[in-house]
Amino acid sequence: MPRNNATVTGRNLRIIWATTLLGSIAIYFLYAQHLSAGEVSAFVGQYPGWTAAVFFAICVARGLVLIPGTPFLAAGILLFREEPWFLFGLFMASIAVVSWLLYRLSGWLGLAAWFEQRHPEKTARMRQRLEGPYGQWFIALWAFAPVAPTDLACYVAGSVKLPVRKFLPALLAGEAVICGIYIFLLQYI
């Protein structure tokens, strides 16, 4: 039986995503010392006039390959020391773009079907929790917790088909609190 284009496209997207993710993880561990706040800040600072655009692009790329954002936020604090509100808006915009893309990628990559097939009970519980009356609080707290991977929240919300209008504002609220704490407290250190 011939495969339809959607199946082939989904398989190719999964291969590209997995290859990019594994390559990024390998690069992250091999060159972790270069991903410090000072190194990232020095790299972005090489592009005067384009600093905000380069920083935004790096933050979006970082999120898509699931690299933690804290070192990049610290680099932003060094770059935009005099403009904390600008940094806050720029970093939150990058989080919004990445979150929406990861949410959508969960469908394109077929993660919903994969979660349903391999973990039906957990998926049902997660869907019930996210769609329940406290689902938005759950997402917001997940995004606020520094140890919980926010990117995973995006994939799970996308895979259980939580409406974007519920998911994205809650995630951004949680991220806004933690990012605000980092930006406005760390600038004085």
C-alpha positions as CSV (number, residue, x, y, z in Angstrom):
1,M,0.0,0.0,0.0
2,P,1.5,3.4,-1.0
3,R,2.2,5.9,1.7
4,N,0.4,9.2,1.6
5,N,2.3,12.5,1.6
6,A,1.3,13.4,5.1
7,T,2.8,10.1,6.5
8,V,6.0,10.6,4.6
9,T,6.2,14.3,5.6
10,G,5.6,13.5,9.2
11,R,8.3,10.7,9.1
12,N,10.8,13.1,7.5
13,L,10.0,15.8,10.0
14,R,10.6,13.3,12.9
15,I,13.9,12.3,11.4
16,I,15.1,15.9,10.9
17,W,13.9,16.9,14.4
18,A,15.5,13.9,16.1
19,T,18.8,14.4,14.2
20,T,18.8,18.1,15.1
21,L,18.0,17.4,18.7
22,L,20.6,14.7,19.1
23,G,23.2,16.8,17.3
24,S,22.4,19.8,19.5
25,I,22.7,17.7,22.7
26,A,26.1,16.5,21.6
27,I,27.2,20.0,20.7
28,Y,25.9,21.2,24.1
29,F,27.9,18.7,26.0
30,L,31.0,19.1,23.9
31,Y,31.0,22.9,24.0
32,A,29.1,23.6,27.2
33,Q,31.9,26.0,28.4
34,H,31.1,28.2,25.4
35,L,27.5,28.5,26.3
36,S,28.2,30.6,29.4
37,A,26.5,33.9,29.8
38,G,29.7,35.8,29.0
39,E,30.5,33.8,25.9
40,V,26.9,34.1,24.5
41,S,27.0,37.8,25.3
42,A,30.3,38.3,23.6
43,F,29.1,36.5,20.5
44,V,25.9,38.5,20.2
45,G,27.8,41.7,21.0
46,Q,29.8,41.2,17.8
47,Y,26.8,42.4,15.8
48,P,26.1,46.0,16.8
49,G,22.9,47.3,15.4
50,W,21.7,43.7,15.1
51,T,22.1,42.7,18.8
52,A,18.4,42.3,19.6
53,A,17.6,40.4,16.3
54,V,20.6,38.1,16.8
55,F,19.7,37.5,20.5
56,F,16.1,36.8,19.6
57,A,17.1,34.4,16.8
58,I,19.5,32.5,19.1
59,C,16.9,32.3,21.8
60,V,14.4,30.8,19.4
61,A,16.9,28.4,18.0
62,R,17.9,27.5,21.6
63,G,14.3,26.7,22.4
64,L,13.7,24.5,19.4
65,V,16.6,22.3,20.2
66,L,15.6,22.2,23.9
67,I,18.7,23.8,25.4
68,P,18.0,25.4,28.8
69,G,17.3,29.1,28.6
70,T,18.9,30.3,31.8
71,P,22.4,30.9,30.4
72,F,20.9,32.8,27.5
73,L,18.8,35.0,29.8
74,A,21.9,35.7,31.8
75,A,23.7,36.7,28.6
76,G,20.7,39.0,27.8
77,I,21.1,40.6,31.2
78,L,24.7,41.3,30.4
79,L,23.8,42.6,26.9
80,F,20.8,44.7,27.9
81,R,21.8,45.8,31.4
82,E,20.4,49.3,30.9
83,E,17.2,48.1,29.3
84,P,15.7,45.3,31.5
85,W,12.1,45.9,30.2
86,F,13.3,45.5,26.6
87,L,15.1,42.3,27.5
88,F,12.0,41.0,29.3
89,G,9.8,41.7,26.3
90,L,12.4,40.3,23.8
91,F,12.9,37.1,25.9
92,M,9.2,36.6,26.5
93,A,8.6,37.0,22.7
94,S,11.1,34.3,22.0
95,I,9.4,32.1,24.5
96,A,6.0,32.7,22.9
97,V,7.4,31.8,19.5
98,V,9.2,28.7,20.7
99,S,6.2,27.6,22.8
100,W,3.8,27.9,19.9
101,L,6.2,26.1,17.5
102,L,6.8,23.2,19.9
103,Y,3.0,23.0,20.5
104,R,2.4,22.8,16.8
105,L,5.4,20.4,16.2
106,S,3.9,17.9,18.6
107,G,1.1,17.4,16.0
108,W,3.3,17.5,13.0
109,L,5.7,15.0,14.5
110,G,2.9,12.7,15.4
111,L,3.7,12.9,19.2
112,A,0.0,12.7,20.1
113,A,-0.4,9.3,18.4
114,W,3.0,8.2,19.9
115,F,2.0,9.2,23.5
116,E,-1.5,7.7,23.0
117,Q,-0.1,4.4,21.8
118,R,2.7,4.0,24.3
119,H,1.3,5.6,27.4
120,P,-2.5,5.7,27.2
121,E,-3.2,5.9,30.9
122,K,-0.6,8.7,31.5
123,T,-1.9,10.6,28.5
124,A,-5.5,10.3,29.7
125,R,-4.5,11.5,33.2
126,M,-2.5,14.4,31.7
127,R,-5.3,15.3,29.4
128,Q,-7.8,15.2,32.3
129,R,-5.4,17.4,34.4
130,L,-4.8,19.9,31.7
131,E,-8.5,20.1,30.6
132,G,-9.7,20.3,34.2
133,P,-10.6,23.4,36.1
134,Y,-7.0,23.9,37.2
135,G,-5.3,23.0,33.9
136,Q,-4.1,26.6,33.3
137,W,-2.7,26.8,36.8
138,F,-0.9,23.5,36.2
139,I,0.7,24.8,33.1
140,A,1.6,28.1,34.8
141,L,3.2,26.4,37.7
142,W,5.0,24.0,35.4
143,A,6.4,27.0,33.5
144,F,7.4,28.8,36.7
145,A,9.3,25.8,38.2
146,P,13.0,26.3,37.3
147,V,13.6,22.5,37.3
148,A,10.6,21.5,35.1
149,P,11.4,21.6,31.3
150,T,8.9,24.1,29.9
151,D,9.5,22.7,26.4
152,L,8.0,19.4,27.6
153,A,4.8,21.3,28.7
154,C,4.5,22.6,25.1
155,Y,4.8,19.1,23.6
156,V,2.3,17.6,26.1
157,A,-0.2,20.4,25.7
158,G,0.1,20.0,21.9
159,S,-0.2,16.2,22.0
160,V,-3.3,16.2,24.2
161,K,-4.7,19.0,22.0
162,L,-5.2,21.6,24.8
163,P,-6.5,24.7,23.1
164,V,-3.8,27.3,22.4
165,R,-6.0,30.0,24.0
166,K,-5.7,28.1,27.3
167,F,-2.2,26.9,27.0
168,L,-0.1,29.9,25.8
169,P,-1.4,32.6,28.2
170,A,-0.9,30.2,31.2
171,L,2.6,29.2,30.1
172,L,3.6,32.8,29.4
173,A,2.3,33.9,32.8
174,G,4.5,31.3,34.6
175,E,7.5,32.2,32.5
176,A,6.9,35.9,33.0
177,V,7.2,35.5,36.7
178,I,10.4,33.4,36.7
179,C,12.0,35.5,33.9
180,G,11.1,38.7,35.7
181,I,12.7,37.4,38.9
182,Y,15.9,36.5,37.0
183,I,16.1,39.8,35.0
184,F,15.2,42.2,37.8
185,L,17.2,40.5,40.6
186,L,20.2,39.3,38.7
187,Q,21.0,42.7,37.1
188,Y,22.1,43.9,40.6
189,I,24.5,41.0,41.1
